[in-house]
Amino acid sequence: MSSNVSGNRFLKINLLTIILLFVLILAGGVVRSTGSGMGCPDWPKCFGRYVPPTTISELPANYKQVYADKRLAKNQKFAKMLDIFGYSQMAMRIRNDRSILVPEEFNSARTWTEYINRLIGAITGVFLFLAVIYSFNYWKSSKLIVILSIINLLLVGFQGWLGSIVVSTNLVAWIVTVHMLLALAILAISIATYHMAKVNGRYKLTTKPFIAILTVLVLALSILQITFGTEVREKIDAVASHLEGSYRDSWTSRAGEIFSQHRDMAVIVLILNVVLYALIRRTFSRHSMQQQLMSFTFLMLMLQIVTGILLSYWALPPYAQAAHIVLASLVFGAQFYLLLNLYSSANLQGANR
Protein backbone atom coordinates (compact mmCIF):
# COMPACT_ATOMS: atom_id res chain seq x y z
CA MET A 1 0.00 0.00 0.00
CA SER A 2 1.47 3.38 -1.05
CA SER A 3 2.16 6.09 1.50
CA ASN A 4 -0.28 8.43 -0.26
CA VAL A 5 -3.11 5.90 0.06
CA SER A 6 -2.33 5.30 3.73
CA GLY A 7 -2.08 9.04 4.33
CA ASN A 8 -5.44 9.66 2.70
CA ARG A 9 -6.99 6.93 4.81
CA PHE A 10 -5.57 8.49 7.96
CA LEU A 11 -7.10 11.83 7.00
CA LYS A 12 -10.49 10.28 6.27
CA ILE A 13 -10.47 8.21 9.47
CA ASN A 14 -9.34 11.20 11.51
CA LEU A 15 -12.06 13.40 10.02
CA LEU A 16 -14.71 10.77 10.81
CA THR A 17 -13.29 10.52 14.33
CA ILE A 18 -13.67 14.28 14.82
CA ILE A 19 -17.30 14.08 13.67
CA LEU A 20 -17.91 11.13 16.01
CA LEU A 21 -16.38 13.05 18.91
CA PHE A 22 -18.89 15.85 18.40
CA VAL A 23 -21.70 13.28 18.21
CA LEU A 24 -20.37 11.70 21.42
CA ILE A 25 -20.36 15.07 23.19
CA LEU A 26 -23.97 15.54 22.07
CA ALA A 27 -24.88 12.06 23.32
CA GLY A 28 -23.22 12.81 26.64
CA GLY A 29 -25.20 16.04 26.87
CA VAL A 30 -28.44 14.12 26.26
CA VAL A 31 -27.50 11.61 28.96
CA ARG A 32 -26.75 14.40 31.43
CA SER A 33 -29.84 16.47 30.65
CA THR A 34 -32.20 13.49 30.88
CA GLY A 35 -30.61 12.04 34.01
CA SER A 36 -29.78 8.80 32.21
CA GLY A 37 -26.29 8.33 33.62
CA MET A 38 -27.36 5.43 35.82
CA GLY A 39 -29.57 3.96 33.10
CA CYS A 40 -26.85 1.31 32.94
CA PRO A 41 -25.77 0.75 36.56
CA ASP A 42 -22.67 -1.25 35.63
CA TRP A 43 -19.78 -0.62 33.22
CA PRO A 44 -18.69 -1.47 30.54
CA LYS A 45 -21.69 -3.81 30.14
CA CYS A 46 -25.27 -2.70 30.78
CA PHE A 47 -27.11 -4.81 33.38
CA GLY A 48 -24.44 -7.44 32.76
CA ARG A 49 -25.28 -7.61 29.04
CA TYR A 50 -23.79 -6.38 25.80
CA VAL A 51 -27.33 -5.51 24.67
CA PRO A 52 -29.45 -4.12 27.54
CA PRO A 53 -32.93 -5.32 28.51
CA THR A 54 -36.06 -3.59 27.24
CA THR A 55 -38.42 -4.63 30.04
CA ILE A 56 -38.03 -5.13 33.77
CA SER A 57 -39.16 -8.76 33.39
CA GLU A 58 -35.76 -9.54 31.86
CA LEU A 59 -34.02 -8.64 35.13
CA PRO A 60 -33.70 -10.73 38.30
CA ALA A 61 -36.03 -9.85 41.16
CA ASN A 62 -33.17 -8.52 43.32
CA TYR A 63 -31.49 -6.45 40.54
CA LYS A 64 -31.74 -3.22 42.56
CA GLN A 65 -29.73 -4.56 45.46
CA VAL A 66 -27.22 -6.34 43.19
CA TYR A 67 -26.27 -3.15 41.34
CA ALA A 68 -26.44 -0.95 44.44
CA ASP A 69 -23.84 -3.26 46.02
CA LYS A 70 -21.68 -3.13 42.89
CA ARG A 71 -21.89 0.66 42.85
CA LEU A 72 -20.93 0.81 46.52
CA ALA A 73 -17.91 -1.46 45.93
CA LYS A 74 -16.81 0.64 42.95
CA ASN A 75 -17.02 3.87 44.91
CA GLN A 76 -15.06 2.35 47.78
CA LYS A 77 -12.25 1.47 45.35
CA PHE A 78 -12.31 4.99 43.95
CA ALA A 79 -12.21 6.43 47.48
CA LYS A 80 -9.08 4.36 48.22
CA MET A 81 -7.44 5.78 45.10
CA LEU A 82 -8.31 9.31 46.22
CA ASP A 83 -6.69 8.56 49.59
CA ILE A 84 -3.49 7.54 47.82
CA PHE A 85 -3.36 10.86 45.94
CA GLY A 86 -4.09 12.90 49.05
CA TYR A 87 -7.78 13.70 48.49
CA SER A 88 -8.86 12.29 51.85
CA GLN A 89 -11.78 14.68 52.41
CA MET A 90 -13.22 13.85 48.99
CA ALA A 91 -12.76 10.15 49.70
CA MET A 92 -14.52 10.51 53.04
CA ARG A 93 -17.44 12.31 51.39
CA ILE A 94 -17.85 9.52 48.86
CA ARG A 95 -17.70 6.86 51.58
CA ASN A 96 -20.36 8.67 53.60
CA ASP A 97 -22.67 9.38 50.68
CA ARG A 98 -25.74 7.31 51.56
CA SER A 99 -27.55 8.29 48.35
CA ILE A 100 -25.56 5.69 46.40
CA LEU A 101 -27.34 3.02 48.44
CA VAL A 102 -30.71 4.11 47.06
CA PRO A 103 -31.61 1.51 44.40
CA GLU A 104 -32.07 2.71 40.83
CA GLU A 105 -35.44 1.99 39.28
CA PHE A 106 -35.26 0.39 35.84
CA ASN A 107 -36.26 2.84 33.12
CA SER A 108 -36.06 1.53 29.57
CA ALA A 109 -35.74 4.97 27.97
CA ARG A 110 -32.87 6.00 30.25
CA THR A 111 -31.18 2.62 29.87
CA TRP A 112 -31.16 2.83 26.09
CA THR A 113 -30.12 6.50 26.15
CA GLU A 114 -27.04 5.59 28.18
CA TYR A 115 -26.45 2.45 26.10
CA ILE A 116 -26.46 4.45 22.83
CA ASN A 117 -24.03 6.89 24.41
CA ARG A 118 -21.68 4.01 25.27
CA LEU A 119 -22.11 2.50 21.81
CA ILE A 120 -21.09 5.78 20.15
CA GLY A 121 -18.13 5.91 22.54
CA ALA A 122 -17.07 2.39 21.55
CA ILE A 123 -17.32 3.19 17.83
CA THR A 124 -15.27 6.35 18.40
CA GLY A 125 -12.66 4.25 20.19
CA VAL A 126 -12.43 1.91 17.17
CA PHE A 127 -11.82 4.87 14.86
CA LEU A 128 -9.18 6.25 17.20
CA PHE A 129 -7.49 2.84 17.11
CA LEU A 130 -7.57 2.87 13.29
CA ALA A 131 -6.13 6.38 13.34
CA VAL A 132 -3.20 5.07 15.39
CA ILE A 133 -2.55 2.30 12.85
CA TYR A 134 -2.57 4.64 9.85
CA SER A 135 -0.67 7.37 11.66
CA PHE A 136 2.52 5.29 11.34
CA ASN A 137 2.57 6.32 7.70
CA TYR A 138 3.86 9.68 9.00
CA TRP A 139 6.54 8.22 11.27
CA LYS A 140 9.42 9.47 9.11
CA SER A 141 8.00 12.92 8.36
CA SER A 142 6.27 13.70 11.68
CA LYS A 143 6.62 11.37 14.65
CA LEU A 144 4.45 13.75 16.65
CA ILE A 145 1.37 12.65 14.66
CA VAL A 146 1.95 9.06 15.76
CA ILE A 147 2.67 9.97 19.37
CA LEU A 148 -0.40 12.20 19.68
CA SER A 149 -2.62 9.54 18.05
CA ILE A 150 -1.47 6.96 20.61
CA ILE A 151 -1.98 9.42 23.48
CA ASN A 152 -5.50 10.14 22.22
CA LEU A 153 -6.40 6.45 22.18
CA LEU A 154 -5.24 6.12 25.79
CA LEU A 155 -7.11 9.27 26.79
CA VAL A 156 -10.41 8.07 25.36
CA GLY A 157 -10.08 4.84 27.35
CA PHE A 158 -9.46 6.84 30.50
CA GLN A 159 -12.36 9.12 29.58
CA GLY A 160 -14.71 6.14 29.41
CA TRP A 161 -13.66 5.01 32.87
CA LEU A 162 -13.94 8.55 34.23
CA GLY A 163 -17.46 8.79 32.78
CA SER A 164 -18.46 5.77 34.81
CA ILE A 165 -17.07 7.45 37.93
CA VAL A 166 -19.03 10.63 37.15
CA VAL A 167 -22.36 8.84 37.43
CA SER A 168 -21.33 6.34 40.09
CA THR A 169 -20.28 9.07 42.54
CA ASN A 170 -23.41 11.16 41.98
CA LEU A 171 -21.56 13.61 39.74
CA VAL A 172 -18.75 14.69 42.08
CA ALA A 173 -18.21 18.31 41.04
CA TRP A 174 -14.57 18.44 39.99
CA ILE A 175 -14.81 15.12 38.12
CA VAL A 176 -17.56 16.55 35.90
CA THR A 177 -15.32 19.49 34.98
CA VAL A 178 -12.31 17.25 34.33
CA HIS A 179 -14.52 14.96 32.23
CA MET A 180 -15.57 17.87 30.00
CA LEU A 181 -12.09 19.37 29.68
CA LEU A 182 -10.66 15.96 28.83
CA ALA A 183 -13.26 15.63 26.06
CA LEU A 184 -12.04 18.94 24.63
CA ALA A 185 -8.42 17.75 24.86
CA ILE A 186 -9.24 14.57 22.92
CA LEU A 187 -11.07 16.64 20.32
CA ALA A 188 -8.17 19.10 20.06
CA ILE A 189 -5.62 16.32 19.54
CA SER A 190 -7.68 14.79 16.74
CA ILE A 191 -8.05 18.18 15.06
CA ALA A 192 -4.33 18.87 15.48
CA THR A 193 -3.21 15.55 13.98
CA TYR A 194 -5.62 16.05 11.08
CA HIS A 195 -4.14 19.47 10.38
CA MET A 196 -0.56 18.28 10.83
CA ALA A 197 -1.13 15.52 8.29
CA LYS A 198 -2.63 18.07 5.89
CA VAL A 199 0.35 20.41 5.96
CA ASN A 200 2.87 17.59 6.43
CA GLY A 201 4.62 19.21 9.38
CA ARG A 202 5.46 22.54 7.68
CA TYR A 203 4.42 25.54 9.76
CA LYS A 204 4.71 29.27 9.29
CA LEU A 205 2.65 32.17 10.63
CA THR A 206 0.72 33.46 7.63
CA THR A 207 -0.96 36.49 9.20
CA LYS A 208 -0.25 39.38 11.57
CA PRO A 209 0.90 38.26 15.03
CA PHE A 210 -1.89 40.29 16.66
CA ILE A 211 -4.55 38.15 14.98
CA ALA A 212 -2.87 34.96 16.21
CA ILE A 213 -2.61 36.35 19.75
CA LEU A 214 -6.27 37.41 19.74
CA THR A 215 -7.28 33.96 18.46
CA VAL A 216 -5.39 32.32 21.34
CA LEU A 217 -7.09 34.69 23.80
CA VAL A 218 -10.56 33.97 22.36
CA LEU A 219 -9.86 30.23 22.47
CA ALA A 220 -8.67 30.43 26.09
CA LEU A 221 -11.80 32.37 27.08
CA SER A 222 -13.98 29.79 25.36
CA ILE A 223 -12.35 27.05 27.43
CA LEU A 224 -12.85 29.14 30.58
CA GLN A 225 -16.47 29.73 29.62
CA ILE A 226 -17.05 26.00 29.13
CA THR A 227 -15.48 25.39 32.55
CA PHE A 228 -17.84 27.96 34.09
CA GLY A 229 -20.70 26.22 32.28
CA THR A 230 -19.90 22.86 33.87
CA GLU A 231 -19.69 24.54 37.28
CA VAL A 232 -23.06 26.22 36.69
CA ARG A 233 -24.54 22.83 35.86
CA GLU A 234 -23.00 21.32 39.01
CA LYS A 235 -24.50 24.10 41.11
CA ILE A 236 -27.91 23.64 39.49
CA ASP A 237 -27.70 19.89 40.14
CA ALA A 238 -27.13 20.67 43.82
CA VAL A 239 -30.09 23.08 43.87
CA ALA A 240 -32.31 20.52 42.09
CA SER A 241 -31.32 17.84 44.60
CA HIS A 242 -32.02 20.17 47.54
CA LEU A 243 -35.46 21.06 46.15
CA GLU A 244 -36.11 17.41 45.27
CA GLY A 245 -36.80 18.30 41.66
CA SER A 246 -39.44 20.91 42.46
CA TYR A 247 -39.54 24.62 41.48
CA ARG A 248 -37.54 23.96 38.30
CA ASP A 249 -38.10 27.50 37.02
CA SER A 250 -36.17 28.88 40.02
CA TRP A 251 -33.07 26.69 39.70
CA THR A 252 -31.00 29.15 37.66
CA SER A 253 -31.81 32.05 39.99
CA ARG A 254 -30.62 29.96 42.93
CA ALA A 255 -27.33 28.99 41.25
CA GLY A 256 -25.62 32.05 42.70
CA GLU A 257 -22.53 33.95 41.61
CA ILE A 258 -21.17 31.33 39.22
CA PHE A 259 -24.25 31.74 37.00
CA SER A 260 -23.69 35.51 36.86
CA GLN A 261 -20.03 34.97 35.98
CA HIS A 262 -20.98 32.58 33.20
CA ARG A 263 -23.50 35.08 31.78
CA ASP A 264 -21.08 38.03 31.99
CA MET A 265 -18.29 36.00 30.41
CA ALA A 266 -20.60 35.25 27.47
CA VAL A 267 -20.77 38.99 26.72
CA ILE A 268 -16.96 39.28 26.76
CA VAL A 269 -16.57 36.22 24.54
CA LEU A 270 -19.09 37.66 22.06
CA ILE A 271 -17.35 41.05 21.89
CA LEU A 272 -13.92 39.54 21.29
CA ASN A 273 -15.29 37.20 18.63
CA VAL A 274 -16.85 40.19 16.84
CA VAL A 275 -13.45 41.92 16.85
CA LEU A 276 -11.71 38.77 15.62
CA TYR A 277 -14.34 38.27 12.94
CA ALA A 278 -13.76 41.82 11.66
CA LEU A 279 -9.99 41.29 11.54
CA ILE A 280 -10.31 37.94 9.76
CA ARG A 281 -12.62 39.47 7.14
CA ARG A 282 -10.16 42.31 6.51
CA THR A 283 -7.13 40.02 6.33
CA PHE A 284 -8.34 36.96 4.41
CA SER A 285 -10.38 36.52 1.26
CA ARG A 286 -14.06 35.67 1.40
CA HIS A 287 -13.56 32.06 0.34
CA SER A 288 -10.52 31.39 2.53
CA MET A 289 -10.61 28.66 5.16
CA GLN A 290 -9.94 31.25 7.85
CA GLN A 291 -13.00 33.36 7.00
CA GLN A 292 -15.22 30.29 6.60
CA LEU A 293 -14.14 29.02 10.01
CA MET A 294 -14.77 32.40 11.63
CA SER A 295 -18.22 32.65 10.02
CA PHE A 296 -19.06 29.17 11.27
CA THR A 297 -17.79 30.05 14.75
CA PHE A 298 -19.93 33.18 14.85
CA LEU A 299 -23.04 31.27 13.78
CA MET A 300 -22.47 28.62 16.46
CA LEU A 301 -21.88 31.34 19.03
CA MET A 302 -25.20 33.01 18.18
CA LEU A 303 -27.02 29.69 18.47
CA GLN A 304 -25.29 29.02 21.78
CA ILE A 305 -26.50 32.36 23.14
CA VAL A 306 -30.04 31.45 22.05
CA THR A 307 -29.87 28.12 23.90
CA GLY A 308 -28.40 29.92 26.91
CA ILE A 309 -31.42 32.24 26.97
CA LEU A 310 -33.74 29.23 26.71
CA LEU A 311 -31.96 27.60 29.65
CA SER A 312 -32.17 30.75 31.75
CA TYR A 313 -35.78 31.73 31.14
CA TRP A 314 -37.56 28.52 30.13
CA ALA A 315 -36.76 26.27 33.11
CA LEU A 316 -33.77 24.40 31.66
CA PRO A 317 -35.40 22.35 28.87
CA PRO A 318 -33.33 19.16 28.32
CA TYR A 319 -32.99 19.66 24.55
CA ALA A 320 -31.46 23.12 25.16
CA GLN A 321 -28.99 21.68 27.67
CA ALA A 322 -27.68 19.13 25.18
CA ALA A 323 -27.58 21.69 22.34
CA HIS A 324 -25.78 24.24 24.53
CA ILE A 325 -22.86 21.97 25.30
CA VAL A 326 -22.41 20.63 21.77
CA LEU A 327 -22.53 24.17 20.36
CA ALA A 328 -19.85 25.19 22.86
CA SER A 329 -17.73 22.27 21.65
CA LEU A 330 -18.26 23.28 18.01
CA VAL A 331 -17.15 26.83 18.82
CA PHE A 332 -14.04 25.47 20.54
CA GLY A 333 -13.25 23.12 17.65
CA ALA A 334 -13.67 25.81 14.98
CA GLN A 335 -11.57 28.32 16.94
CA PHE A 336 -8.82 25.77 17.49
CA TYR A 337 -8.76 24.80 13.81
CA LEU A 338 -8.70 28.50 12.90
CA LEU A 339 -5.64 28.96 15.10
CA LEU A 340 -3.91 26.03 13.40
CA ASN A 341 -4.71 27.47 9.98
CA LEU A 342 -3.01 30.71 10.95
CA TYR A 343 0.18 28.69 11.29
CA SER A 344 0.11 26.84 7.97
CA SER A 345 2.71 26.68 5.26
CA ALA A 346 2.20 29.71 3.03
CA ASN A 347 2.36 27.69 -0.18
CA LEU A 348 -0.34 25.34 1.11
CA GLN A 349 -3.00 27.97 1.90
CA GLY A 350 -6.35 27.12 0.42
CA ALA A 351 -5.51 24.06 -1.68
CA ASN A 352 -4.31 21.78 1.07
CA ARG A 353 -7.12 22.33 3.59
BELFENZI-V102763 format. One record per run of one state. SS is the DSSP state (h for helix, s for strand, l for the rest). FROM is the first residue (numbers start at 1). TO is the last residue. If there is no record, write none. Layout:
BEGIN
SS&FROM&TO + SS&FROM&TO
END
This chain:
BEGIN
l&1&2 + h&3&34 + l&35&45 + s&46&46 + l&47&48 + s&49&49 + l&50&55 + h&56&58 + l&59&62 + h&63&84 + l&85&87 + h&88&95 + l&96&97 + h&98&101 + l&102&107 + h&108&138 + l&139&142 + h&143&168 + l&169&172 + h&173&199 + l&200&208 + h&209&242 + l&243&247 + h&248&250 + l&251&256 + h&257&283 + l&284&288 + h&289&313 + l&314&317 + h&318&341 + l&342&345 + h&346&348 + l&349&353
END
